Structure formats: C-alpha cells, structure tokens
Amino acid sequence: SAGRSLAPFAPLVSWRDPTAAAALRPPLVLATAHVGALYLLAAGFDRLGLRRTVLRWSPLHEPAPGEEPVVTTGGLVARTEALRRGLEALRRGDCVATALDGEHGAGERVELLGHPLDLGVGAFALARLSGVRVVPVAALWRGSRVVCELGAPVGGPAEAARWLESLLSNEPEQISLGLLRQLLLGPTIGAAGQDALGR
C-alpha cells in the first residue's frame, strides 16, 4: 500500500460520545464527507475495534490493521467490484466506510449551503441490499486533537446533506478544500444510473 502510516496520530483521536460510539453494532455503513480530519477516522474506528472495508479513490495512507481498502477508480468495473466487496463485508458482519462527496459513480443532486452537490448513492445501495443502516460520522479538529462524532442514521442523500449542512453551518472551518471546490464550481458526479462518463 502507498502512503504514510497514521498510527503516530492515533493518541490524538477520541470520540465525543464514547458510549454512543461503543454502542455501534456492525454490520453498518459508515458514511462521511471531506471535512475535518477525514483520514484520522481510521484511528477512531480502530479504538472501537471496527473491522471495515473502506471504499476510496486512492491509497493515501497505509491501511489500519482492521481496514481493507478498496480503490474505486478505474471506471464501472472497479466501482462494481467495490460494491461487491462492500456487500461481502456487510454479510460477514463488518462495516463499510466511504465518503459520500466524491467521484465514486452515480450520485443524487442535493443542495448544501445553497449550492448544488452530488452525493454518491453507493452507500445507500449497499445498505438497502444488505438491510443495514447508514450512520454518518466525521472526525473534526479540536485544536491539535481530533474528535469523532456520530450522526443519526440517514436514509438517503437528502438526509445525509442535512447532516452535513448542520455540521458545516456550526463549524465552517471543518470544510475541506476539495468539498469547497465542488460547491463553488459545481457537481461532478453523474445522475443515478449513469457512470462517470454520463452513460
């Protein structure tokens, strides 16, 4: 795997509500967005002992011990394989983690902070096909520390957008440059049922 180890940063990561976090019972889909300290979510998940398949665009860091990365770039075949592996993980009783605000494939147009944004529908397809919940989660900067927070389960992109809008309305400094760019320049994901080329 490519990238650097995040293990040295693990002591800086905690959960805002450790009791609620410890009550998470897999299988479930953990949905996040490009906010805060996204890549340190792995340390938060490790604190809970959550085994997970992580759907991502590229291997930016070494996988954590309980993490199986699945890269979704490479077109429709790669995304289909990623969904298959995600379903296998959920059927094993593990979790699937993914960011909703990226170029994973099919998306649904929502509004976020007054701007259009396409949120991926793959997390919700996985949840529907396997009968599990989608739980939003974010790792947020608190000075030099990171606090992981859970949202209430969401049933689709519109609910996920409300969770994300609430988070960013309260803490706009948590937005990433990539998400800000998407909001200012416009959505990049195709409509549901289309691949990245609009077919």
Phi and psi in degrees as GROMACS dihedral restraints (atoms count N, CA, C in turn):
[ dihedral_restraints ]
;  ai    aj    ak    al  type     phi  dphi    fc
    3     4     5     6     1   -94.2    20    10
    4     5     6     7     1   168.9    20    10
    6     7     8     9     1    94.2    20    10
    7     8     9    10     1  -179.1    20    10
    9    10    11    12     1  -103.4    20    10
   10    11    12    13     1   158.2    20    10
   12    13    14    15     1   -73.8    20    10
   13    14    15    16     1   138.2    20    10
   15    16    17    18     1   -95.8    20    10
   16    17    18    19     1    -1.6    20    10
   18    19    20    21     1   -53.2    20    10
   19    20    21    22     1   -39.4    20    10
   21    22    23    24     1   -61.8    20    10
   22    23    24    25     1   -20.8    20    10
   24    25    26    27     1   -90.5    20    10
   25    26    27    28     1   -11.0    20    10
   27    28    29    30     1   -53.6    20    10
   28    29    30    31     1   -39.3    20    10
   30    31    32    33     1   -63.9    20    10
   31    32    33    34     1   -15.4    20    10
   33    34    35    36     1   -86.1    20    10
   34    35    36    37     1    -5.0    20    10
   36    37    38    39     1  -107.3    20    10
   37    38    39    40     1   133.2    20    10
   39    40    41    42     1  -143.3    20    10
   40    41    42    43     1   177.1    20    10
   42    43    44    45     1  -108.1    20    10
   43    44    45    46     1   136.4    20    10
   45    46    47    48     1   -60.4    20    10
   46    47    48    49     1   -44.0    20    10
   48    49    50    51     1  -122.2    20    10
   49    50    51    52     1    87.6    20    10
   51    52    53    54     1   -59.6    20    10
   52    53    54    55     1   -31.5    20    10
   54    55    56    57     1   -67.2    20    10
   55    56    57    58     1   -46.6    20    10
   57    58    59    60     1   -64.1    20    10
   58    59    60    61     1   -40.5    20    10
   60    61    62    63     1   -64.1    20    10
   61    62    63    64     1   -42.6    20    10
   63    64    65    66     1   -67.1    20    10
   64    65    66    67     1   -22.0    20    10
   66    67    68    69     1   -81.7    20    10
   67    68    69    70     1    -7.4    20    10
   69    70    71    72     1   -60.5    20    10
   70    71    72    73     1   129.1    20    10
   72    73    74    75     1  -121.4    20    10
   73    74    75    76     1   110.3    20    10
   75    76    77    78     1   -65.3    20    10
   76    77    78    79     1   160.5    20    10
   78    79    80    81     1   -79.2    20    10
   79    80    81    82     1   145.3    20    10
   81    82    83    84     1  -162.9    20    10
   82    83    84    85     1   163.1    20    10
   84    85    86    87     1  -100.8    20    10
   85    86    87    88     1   125.5    20    10
   87    88    89    90     1  -100.6    20    10
   88    89    90    91     1   111.9    20    10
   90    91    92    93     1  -108.1    20    10
   91    92    93    94     1   132.7    20    10
   93    94    95    96     1  -132.2    20    10
   94    95    96    97     1  -172.5    20    10
   96    97    98    99     1  -144.7    20    10
   97    98    99   100     1   170.8    20    10
   99   100   101   102     1   -80.0    20    10
  100   101   102   103     1    78.4    20    10
  102   103   104   105     1  -136.8    20    10
  103   104   105   106     1   156.9    20    10
  105   106   107   108     1    55.1    20    10
  106   107   108   109     1  -136.6    20    10
  108   109   110   111     1  -101.6    20    10
  109   110   111   112     1    60.2    20    10
  111   112   113   114     1   -44.2    20    10
  112   113   114   115     1   -48.9    20    10
  114   115   116   117     1   -74.1    20    10
  115   116   117   118     1   -11.4    20    10
  117   118   119   120     1   -88.3    20    10
  118   119   120   121     1    -0.1    20    10
  120   121   122   123     1   -57.5    20    10
  121   122   123   124     1   -33.3    20    10
  123   124   125   126     1   -55.4    20    10
  124   125   126   127     1   -41.0    20    10
  126   127   128   129     1   -66.0    20    10
  127   128   129   130     1   -37.6    20    10
  129   130   131   132     1   -64.2    20    10
  130   131   132   133     1   -44.0    20    10
  132   133   134   135     1   -63.4    20    10
  133   134   135   136     1   -39.5    20    10
  135   136   137   138     1   -62.9    20    10
  136   137   138   139     1   -37.0    20    10
  138   139   140   141     1   -59.1    20    10
  139   140   141   142     1   -29.3    20    10
  141   142   143   144     1   -92.1    20    10
  142   143   144   145     1    -5.1    20    10
  144   145   146   147     1    70.8    20    10
  145   146   147   148     1    27.7    20    10
  147   148   149   150     1   -83.6    20    10
  148   149   150   151     1   115.0    20    10
  150   151   152   153     1   -77.5    20    10
  151   152   153   154     1   138.3    20    10
  153   154   155   156     1  -152.7    20    10
  154   155   156   157     1   151.5    20    10
  156   157   158   159     1  -100.9    20    10
  157   158   159   160     1   127.5    20    10
  159   160   161   162     1  -111.2    20    10
  160   161   162   163     1   119.2    20    10
  162   163   164   165     1   -88.5    20    10
  163   164   165   166     1   119.4    20    10
  165   166   167   168     1  -146.2    20    10
  166   167   168   169     1   164.6    20    10
  168   169   170   171     1   -78.1    20    10
  169   170   171   172     1   -36.9    20    10
  171   172   173   174     1  -153.2    20    10
  172   173   174   175     1   154.7    20    10
  174   175   176   177     1   -80.5    20    10
  175   176   177   178     1    86.0    20    10
  177   178   179   180     1   -79.2    20    10
  178   179   180   181     1   -19.9    20    10
  180   181   182   183     1  -145.3    20    10
  181   182   183   184     1   164.8    20    10
  183   184   185   186     1   -64.0    20    10
  184   185   186   187     1   138.6    20    10
  186   187   188   189     1   -62.8    20    10
  187   188   189   190     1   143.2    20    10
  189   190   191   192     1   -71.4    20    10
  190   191   192   193     1   164.1    20    10
  192   193   194   195     1   -55.7    20    10
  193   194   195   196     1   -36.7    20    10
  195   196   197   198     1   -95.9    20    10
  196   197   198   199     1    19.2    20    10
  198   199   200   201     1  -118.2    20    10
  199   200   201   202     1   131.2    20    10
  201   202   203   204     1  -113.7    20    10
  202   203   204   205     1   105.1    20    10
  204   205   206   207     1   -78.3    20    10
  205   206   207   208     1   140.6    20    10
  207   208   209   210     1  -128.5    20    10
  208   209   210   211     1   116.2    20    10
  210   211   212   213     1   -83.8    20    10
  211   212   213   214     1   131.0    20    10
  213   214   215   216     1   -99.4    20    10
  214   215   216   217     1    -2.6    20    10
  216   217   218   219     1   -75.9    20    10
  217   218   219   220     1   153.2    20    10
  219   220   221   222     1   118.3    20    10
  220   221   222   223     1    15.3    20    10
  222   223   224   225     1    88.7    20    10
  223   224   225   226     1  -167.0    20    10
  225   226   227   228     1   -60.7    20    10
  226   227   228   229     1   -38.6    20    10
  228   229   230   231     1   -63.0    20    10
  229   230   231   232     1   -45.1    20    10
  231   232   233   234     1   -64.8    20    10
  232   233   234   235     1   -41.0    20    10
  234   235   236   237     1   -67.7    20    10
  235   236   237   238     1   -38.0    20    10
  237   238   239   240     1   -64.0    20    10
  238   239   240   241     1   -43.2    20    10
  240   241   242   243     1   -62.7    20    10
  241   242   243   244     1   -40.2    20    10
  243   244   245   246     1   -62.7    20    10
  244   245   246   247     1   -43.7    20    10
  246   247   248   249     1   -63.9    20    10
  247   248   249   250     1   -40.4    20    10
  249   250   251   252     1   -60.7    20    10
  250   251   252   253     1   -45.0    20    10
  252   253   254   255     1   -68.7    20    10
  253   254   255   256     1   -33.7    20    10
  255   256   257   258     1   -63.4    20    10
  256   257   258   259     1   -44.0    20    10
  258   259   260   261     1   -61.8    20    10
  259   260   261   262     1   -41.8    20    10
  261   262   263   264     1   -59.6    20    10
  262   263   264   265     1   -43.2    20    10
  264   265   266   267     1   -62.0    20    10
  265   266   267   268     1   -44.7    20    10
  267   268   269   270     1   -65.6    20    10
  268   269   270   271     1   -38.8    20    10
  270   271   272   273     1   -67.9    20    10
  271   272   273   274     1   -26.6    20    10
  273   274   275   276     1   -76.0    20    10
  274   275   276   277     1   -13.3    20    10
  276   277   278   279     1    96.4    20    10
  277   278   279   280     1    14.1    20    10
  279   280   281   282     1   -95.3    20    10
  280   281   282   283     1  -174.5    20    10
  282   283   284   285     1  -108.0    20    10
  283   284   285   286     1   160.8    20    10
  285   286   287   288     1  -122.1    20    10
  286   287   288   289     1   132.1    20    10
  288   289   290   291     1  -118.4    20    10
  289   290   291   292     1   138.8    20    10
  291   292   293   294     1  -158.1    20    10
  292   293   294   295     1   155.1    20    10
  294   295   296   297     1   -92.0    20    10
  295   296   297   298     1   136.0    20    10
  297   298   299   300     1   -82.5    20    10
  298   299   300   301     1   -22.2    20    10
  300   301   302   303     1  -101.8    20    10
  301   302   303   304     1    59.4    20    10
  303   304   305   306     1  -149.8    20    10
  304   305   306   307     1  -176.1    20    10
  306   307   308   309     1   -90.8    20    10
  307   308   309   310     1    59.1    20    10
  309   310   311   312     1   -81.6    20    10
  310   311   312   313     1   -18.2    20    10
  312   313   314   315     1   144.4    20    10
  313   314   315   316     1  -129.6    20    10
  315   316   317   318     1   -62.6    20    10
  316   317   318   319     1   144.2    20    10
  318   319   320   321     1  -142.3    20    10
  319   320   321   322     1   168.7    20    10
  321   322   323   324     1  -122.2    20    10
  322   323   324   325     1   131.0    20    10
  324   325   326   327     1   -72.2    20    10
  325   326   327   328     1   128.2    20    10
  327   328   329   330     1  -130.5    20    10
  328   329   330   331     1   174.1    20    10
  330   331   332   333     1  -113.1    20    10
  331   332   333   334     1   134.5    20    10
  333   334   335   336     1  -134.8    20    10
  334   335   336   337     1   119.5    20    10
  336   337   338   339     1    54.1    20    10
  337   338   339   340     1    37.0    20    10
  339   340   341   342     1    81.2    20    10
  340   341   342   343     1     8.4    20    10
  342   343   344   345     1  -124.9    20    10
  343   344   345   346     1   148.6    20    10
  345   346   347   348     1   -72.6    20    10
  346   347   348   349     1   144.0    20    10
  348   349   350   351     1  -149.6    20    10
  349   350   351   352     1   137.5    20    10
  351   352   353   354     1   -95.4    20    10
  352   353   354   355     1   123.6    20    10
  354   355   356   357     1  -103.7    20    10
  355   356   357   358     1   136.8    20    10
  357   358   359   360     1   -62.2    20    10
  358   359   360   361     1   146.0    20    10
  360   361   362   363     1  -101.3    20    10
  361   362   363   364     1    -2.9    20    10
  363   364   365   366     1   -58.7    20    10
  364   365   366   367     1   -41.2    20    10
  366   367   368   369     1   -60.1    20    10
  367   368   369   370     1   -39.1    20    10
  369   370   371   372     1   -76.4    20    10
  370   371   372   373     1   -32.5    20    10
  372   373   374   375     1   -64.8    20    10
  373   374   375   376     1   -45.0    20    10
  375   376   377   378     1   -58.7    20    10
  376   377   378   379     1   -44.9    20    10
  378   379   380   381     1   -63.1    20    10
  379   380   381   382     1   -44.4    20    10
  381   382   383   384     1   -64.5    20    10
  382   383   384   385     1   -45.6    20    10
  384   385   386   387     1   -67.8    20    10
  385   386   387   388     1   -26.8    20    10
  387   388   389   390     1  -108.3    20    10
  388   389   390   391     1    -3.1    20    10
  390   391   392   393     1    70.5    20    10
  391   392   393   394     1    34.3    20    10
  393   394   395   396     1  -116.8    20    10
  394   395   396   397     1   172.7    20    10
  396   397   398   399     1   -91.8    20    10
  397   398   399   400     1   156.2    20    10
  399   400   401   402     1  -106.7    20    10
  400   401   402   403     1   118.8    20    10
  402   403   404   405     1  -113.5    20    10
  403   404   405   406     1   119.1    20    10
  405   406   407   408     1   -74.7    20    10
  406   407   408   409     1   144.0    20    10
  408   409   410   411     1  -148.5    20    10
  409   410   411   412     1   145.6    20    10
  411   412   413   414     1  -143.9    20    10
  412   413   414   415     1   146.6    20    10
  414   415   416   417     1  -106.2    20    10
  415   416   417   418     1   114.4    20    10
  417   418   419   420     1  -113.4    20    10
  418   419   420   421     1   141.3    20    10
  420   421   422   423     1   -70.9    20    10
  421   422   423   424     1   134.2    20    10
  423   424   425   426     1  -130.6    20    10
  424   425   426   427     1    85.2    20    10
  426   427   428   429     1    67.4    20    10
  427   428   429   430     1  -125.1    20    10
  429   430   431   432     1   -95.0    20    10
  430   431   432   433     1     8.4    20    10
  432   433   434   435     1  -112.8    20    10
  433   434   435   436     1   167.4    20    10
  435   436   437   438     1  -125.4    20    10
  436   437   438   439     1   130.6    20    10
  438   439   440   441     1  -118.4    20    10
  439   440   441   442     1   124.2    20    10
  441   442   443   444     1   -88.0    20    10
  442   443   444   445     1   137.0    20    10
  444   445   446   447     1  -129.4    20    10
  445   446   447   448     1   142.8    20    10
  447   448   449   450     1  -103.1    20    10
  448   449   450   451     1   146.2    20    10
  450   451   452   453     1  -105.5    20    10
  451   452   453   454     1   172.3    20    10
  453   454   455   456     1   -71.0    20    10
  454   455   456   457     1   149.3    20    10
  456   457   458   459     1   -52.6    20    10
  457   458   459   460     1   145.2    20    10
  459   460   461   462     1  -121.2    20    10
  460   461   462   463     1   148.7    20    10
  462   463   464   465     1  -101.3    20    10
  463   464   465   466     1    -5.6    20    10
  465   466   467   468     1  -177.5    20    10
  466   467   468   469     1   177.6    20    10
  468   469   470   471     1   -57.7    20    10
  469   470   471   472     1   -37.2    20    10
  471   472   473   474     1   -62.9    20    10
  472   473   474   475     1   -43.1    20    10
  474   475   476   477     1   -67.1    20    10
  475   476   477   478     1   -38.4    20    10
  477   478   479   480     1   -63.5    20    10
  478   479   480   481     1   -38.1    20    10
  480   481   482   483     1   -64.6    20    10
  481   482   483   484     1   -37.5    20    10
  483   484   485   486     1   -64.9    20    10
  484   485   486   487     1   -41.1    20    10
  486   487   488   489     1   -60.7    20    10
  487   488   489   490     1   -47.7    20    10
  489   490   491   492     1   -66.1    20    10
  490   491   492   493     1   -39.4    20    10
  492   493   494   495     1   -65.0    20    10
  493   494   495   496     1   -40.6    20    10
  495   496   497   498     1   -61.6    20    10
  496   497   498   499     1   -44.6    20    10
  498   499   500   501     1   -60.7    20    10
  499   500   501   502     1   -49.8    20    10
  501   502   503   504     1   -75.0    20    10
  502   503   504   505     1   -26.2    20    10
  504   505   506   507     1   -66.9    20    10
  505   506   507   508     1   -36.7    20    10
  507   508   509   510     1   -80.8    20    10
  508   509   510   511     1   -30.0    20    10
  510   511   512   513     1  -140.2    20    10
  511   512   513   514     1    70.7    20    10
  513   514   515   516     1   -61.2    20    10
  514   515   516   517     1   -22.8    20    10
  516   517   518   519     1   -68.2    20    10
  517   518   519   520     1   -10.5    20    10
  519   520   521   522     1   -82.5    20    10
  520   521   522   523     1   -11.0    20    10
  522   523   524   525     1   -67.3    20    10
  523   524   525   526     1   142.2    20    10
  525   526   527   528     1   -86.8    20    10
  526   527   528   529     1   161.0    20    10
  528   529   530   531     1   -61.1    20    10
  529   530   531   532     1   -39.2    20    10
  531   532   533   534     1   -63.1    20    10
  532   533   534   535     1   -44.7    20    10
  534   535   536   537     1   -68.1    20    10
  535   536   537   538     1   -40.6    20    10
  537   538   539   540     1   -60.3    20    10
  538   539   540   541     1   -42.2    20    10
  540   541   542   543     1   -61.0    20    10
  541   542   543   544     1   -43.8    20    10
  543   544   545   546     1   -59.8    20    10
  544   545   546   547     1   -41.8    20    10
  546   547   548   549     1   -67.2    20    10
  547   548   549   550     1   -40.1    20    10
  549   550   551   552     1   -79.6    20    10
  550   551   552   553     1   -33.4    20    10
  552   553   554   555     1   -99.1    20    10
  553   554   555   556     1   -15.0    20    10
  555   556   557   558     1   109.7    20    10
  556   557   558   559     1   160.7    20    10
  558   559   560   561     1   -63.9    20    10
  559   560   561   562     1   155.0    20    10
  561   562   563   564     1  -126.0    20    10
  562   563   564   565     1    -6.1    20    10
  564   565   566   567     1   -93.4    20    10
  565   566   567   568     1   145.6    20    10
  567   568   569   570     1   -73.5    20    10
  568   569   570   571     1   167.3    20    10
  570   571   572   573     1   -66.1    20    10
  571   572   573   574     1   159.0    20    10
  573   574   575   576     1   -53.3    20    10
  574   575   576   577     1   135.0    20    10
  576   577   578   579     1    90.5    20    10
  577   578   579   580     1    -5.0    20    10
  579   580   581   582     1  -108.9    20    10
  580   581   582   583     1   152.6    20    10
  582   583   584   585     1   -88.3    20    10
  583   584   585   586     1  -174.8    20    10
  585   586   587   588     1   -63.7    20    10
  586   587   588   589     1   -18.8    20    10
  588   589   590   591     1   -92.7    20    10
  589   590   591   592     1     2.6    20    10
  591   592   593   594     1    81.6    20    10
  592   593   594   595     1    18.8    20    10
